[in-house]
Amino acid sequence: MLHELLKGFIFSLTLVFGILSVTLAVFLVNRLGYNFSEYLVGSVFPVTITPEDLHRTYTSRSQKIRVLIVPGHDNEYSGGYYRGIREADLNLVLAKELYDQFEPDERFSVFTARDFTTGAYTPEFENFFKNQESTIRKFRDNLRSNMKLFVAHGTIQRNTPIDRNPVNNIVSLRLYGINKWANDNDIDIVFHVHFNDYPGRSANRPGKYSGFAVYAPENQYGNAMASVDVARTLYTQLARNFSPSDLPIEQGGFLQDQELIAVGSNASRNGVSLLVEYGYIYEPQFVNVETRGPIIKELAFHTYRGIDNYFKKRLYTDALETTLLPFNWSTVLRKGMAGSRAVLALQAALKGEGLYPPLSETSRTCPINGNFGPCTENAVRLFQERYFADVLAPYGLAQGTGVVGPSTLSLLNKLHGSL
Ligand SMILES: [Zn+2]
């Protein structure tokens, strides 16, 4: 309680100081012609967390890194939709896998905002939203009016390249509520899980964009420095294994956002907050039932590894680290197969061999998606030629065929199978 009061007091002091500085600067600019306001940019929201803070917590014996996983949307407002799949449910599956990755790691304490079985908010959050509704509303409205004031005085620059639809009042209160809960409970990293979509796509046909995007807070916020530091390492790990979004406004899949409540709009988050859009909801690897579970697990695995890399000061992990292998192949695989778990594993194995995507292709043109197309065929051909003596010579073949027949299957099982 004292802690709370103290925090409130310090915040008020900061605010009063901020407003006084603004007033002084405005006075000097208007009356004396000084241009001080540019020096005040960024000083309004004090830095609330630094990379050193995070590393100190990680290496301390008495504390753990506290991670809150927020499966995006909920049963009431379920986000994107494609052919019977609600985004909120897909988010929940990924969030569960992510939770399972963090849970055994003793350096982390992991929490979830929604129950993985029912999709409902956990009792902790359900009660927090209900019992603290007016406090959350005040928290949000104060932050909003402060922000307006700072923007009006020019101490905070508006930076809103993405035009997003405002969320409704209930959703907004829940998201601010999550930020407040995370602040009150000293959560180091809040992690929002989403799948992407874009407006104007025809309902039952896949859209034209693909890939993941990582969102971090905009630079003027106090949690930006540490959030961006974590986000960069996470992005690097994801980008080595999946293709970044090619939606033009997503700028290569790494964005800092001023208005996204999830990452702390209006300075509503003290700790690190990140949001990942894991790909577009209509991408075949998420739509096909055989590949959906495995690829979501793989995304969660590399997310965990990205965060783990950050704390271990490692840039990325070995290309062969994957949850898609080992795998036991049993049937012939050839061009035209789609939505296949065996093809997904084949692509992962070829990637581990450094053959997928083939040179001159990228993870965008040749994604790991369980569809056996020209990319996979080319990579199989290269694989067969690499192991010429094992695969091709016994059949008197001089070149790879691109078809995974019996000899290629047995070599795959020998190199990347579990038996
Ligand atoms: Zn979403």
Residues whose N, C-alpha, C, O or C-beta is under 5 A from the ligand:
A	BS01	ZN	G72 G79 H194 F195
